[in-house]
Amino acid sequence: MVVPYKVRAAVPTAFAALLFFMSGIPSGATPDVLDVGRFSAAVPQGELPEGWKPLTFPKIAWHTSYGLVKDGEDVVVRAESRAASSGLIRELSIDPKEYPVVQWRWKVMTAIEKSHVTSKQGDDYPARLYVTFAYDSSKVGILDKAKYELARLAYGQYPPWGAVNYIWGNKEPIGMMAPNPYTDRTRMIVVETGTDRLDRWITEERNVYDDYHKAFGEEPPMISGVAIMTDTDNTKEYALAYYGDVFFKRNSGGKTAVHQSSH
């Protein structure tokens, strides 16, 4: 059992899951879209939408600065990192077979020159979106079960079983998938790269169910969380990015992962 390096706090709780399903979803309803991060409905310089909270790491002293700002007609999250690392996370519980598609918007202003998907020293990205998956005892052996139990006793919750991490890379080709250099239970997927599309809003859409199956060769457990993060603690560089709304949706048809963009 390996706890993803930068998602140690991204673990589910029954209470958080209950709040998620009680807020905004009528009893018995099965909506086509689950609104998990409607930043556009927030107030500039105000509080984050319900359920979102900081994601920080014990050994990293400097944190990325996040805040709600107005960009054109929309309210979005502004993220600025100066040799820092932290994120924003929402714990939840979603069945990836029922809602396999995640959609989000982001705008990256600066690339990270030393960013590199396969290097610990380069494990920094101007923008990334995590989707974490809940621990499932049926998927692990006796030794790993014991390790997860120890982690639960230490942190009060089970660590995630795995994660898919959608990133803005540097020179890597779009579509590249690789294990995180710190843990093979996190897969990095390059959805944007380089500097050609900086300073413009891009809408991304991915089939998380298909991506997880391709990454780990198994059926995914329940989705346990979603997080956004801009980090430069390894490269000591500067990054500025903006994040828009995040949704999970029913599959509209095909099984392959989708990559879309809009300006």
N, C-alpha and C positions, 0 to 999 in steps of 0.2 A: 504493500500500500504506500503510495506516494501522494502527499498533499501538494496540489499544484502550487508552484512557487509564489505566484502573485494572486492566488485566489483562495488563500487559507480561510478567509472569513466568509467565503461564498458558500454557506451551508444552509440547508432548509430547516425551518421549524414548523411544527404543526400549527402553531398559533399564527405565524405569518401567512401560511397557506390559507388558513381559515379567513383571515382578514381580506386576503386577496379576492377570494371567491364571494365574500359578503359585500364587497364594495363595488357597486356599479353594475352588477350582473344579476338580473331578476331571477328569482327562484324558478327552477325548471327550464330556464332559457338556455339555448345553445347558440351563442352568437357566432358569426362567421369570423369576427375579428376580436382579439383580446387586446385591449389598450393597456399596456404595461408601463408606458413612459410617455405620458402626454405633457411634455414640457411646454408645449405651445399654449396650454391653458393656464399656466402659472403666471405669476406677477414678476416683472423684472426686479432683480435684487431681493426677491422674496424667498419663501420657503420652497423646498423641493416638493414635487408631487408626493402624495401619501405612499409610504412604503419604501421610498428611496433614502439611502443613508450613506455616509462615507465608508469607504473600504480602505483601511490602512494596514500597514505591515510593521511588526514589532521592531525589526532591525533597520528600518528606513526612517531617518529623522526628518527629512524634508519632504513635504507633501505637495502634490499638484494642487493648484488653486482652481476651484470650480465655482461658478456663479451663474445665475439666470440673467440673461441680457436680452435686449431687443435687437434683432437683426432683420432689417426690412420691416415686414408686417408681422413677423413671428417672434415669439419668445423661445430661446434656445439655451443650451448649456455652453458656457465658455470655459475652456480648459487650457491652462497655461502651466507649463512645467519648466523649471530651471534646475536641472540636475536632481529632480525630485521624482517621487512615485506615490500615487494613491489613485483610488477610483471612486465611482459611485455605483452602488449595487441595490438591486431589489430582489429579495428572496420571495419565491413563489412556488407553485406546483402546477405544472402543465403537462398534459399527455402529448408527447411529440408525434404520436400516431394520429391524434385528432387535430392538432395544430402544428403541423410540421414546418411552416414557413415563418421566418422572422424577417421583418422589414424595418429599416431605420434610415435616417438621413445624417450625413455629416459633411463638414467643410473643413479641410486641412489647409493651414496657412503656411506651414514650414515642414520640410522634410528633415529626416535625421540622417546625416551623412554616414555615421558609423553603425546604423541599424543593420542587423544581420540575423536572419531567422534561425540559423543553426548554431549561433555562438552565444555563450552566456554573456560575454562582454557586449554583444550587440542586441541583447534582448530588450530593446526599447522601441517604441512606436509612437508616432504623433497622434494616432488614433487607433483604438481597438474596441471591439465589442465581444465580450465573453458570453457564452451560454454554458451553464454548468448543469451537471446531471447528478441526481440523488444516488447516494450509496444504496446498493441492493445486495443484501447478504447472500442471496442465492447465486450471485455471480463470483464469489470469492471462496478461496480455500480456508482451511482452519487457521493457518498462520496469519493470513491477511485479516481474517475476522477478528483475531486477537488484537492486531495492530489498530484496527478501526475502533474497537472497544476502548483501547487505551487513549486514542485520540478523543473519543467522545467524553471520557472521564476528565481529560485535561482541558478541553475547550467547551464542554457542555453540549456539543452537537457533533454529529458525524461529519467528517470532511466530505466533499463531493467525490463521487466515484470517477468522474472524468469531466473534461471540458473541451469545447470547440471554441477557438479563438480566432475571430475574423480581424485581420490586421491591414493597416496601410504600410506596405513594405518600402524598401529602398530601391534595390536593383533586381529583386526577384520577380519572376514572371507571374502575372495574374493567374490564379488557379493553382499555384504551387501549394502542396500540403506537406508538412513536416512535423515531427515530434518537437515539443518545446525542449530546449537544451537542458532544462532543469528536471523535467519529468515526462515520461512517455504516456502519462494519462491525460495530457493536454495536447491537442493537435492545433497547429498554427495553419491558417488558410489565408493566403494572400488574395485580397479582393480589390485592392488598389495598390499602385506602386509608383515610386518616383515623383517627379515634379510637374509632369505635363498637365495634371488636373487639379493643381493647387488653386485655392481661392475661388472655389465654386461649390455650390451645393450639389451633392450626389446622393441619389436614393439607391440603397442596396437592398437586395432581396435574395435570401438563401433558403434552401430546403435543409433545415437542421437535421431532420430525420435521415435524409440521404447522406449528408455530410458525416454524421456520427457513424452510420453503418459502414461507409467507405473508410473512415479513419480507424475504427476499432474492430470491424468485422463481426459485429454482434448487434442484437436489437438494443436500442437505447432504453435506459430506465427513464423515470419521470424527470422532466426539466425542473431543476431546483432553484435556478436564479439566472439573472441577466445583469451584466455590469458593463459600464463604459470606462475606459481608462486611457489617459495620455501620460506617458512616463519616459523619463530620461535619466534615471538614476545610475544606469550602467555606463552610458556613453558620456554623461555630464554635459549634454547639449541642451538646446532650448527648443521647445515645441509649443505651438499654439493651434488649437483646433476648436471646432464647434460641433455640437451634437443636437439633432432634432428628435422628433418623436420616434418611439419604438413600439412595434406591434407584433403579435403573433397571429397568424391567419391559417384558415383551413387551406388545404392544397387545392389549387385551381385546376389541376389536371396533370400532368406529366410527373415523372419520378425524378428527373434530373434536377440538380441544383440550378438555381436561376441567378443570373447576374444582370442587373438592370442599372441604368443611370439616367439622371435627369439634371438639367442645368437650371 
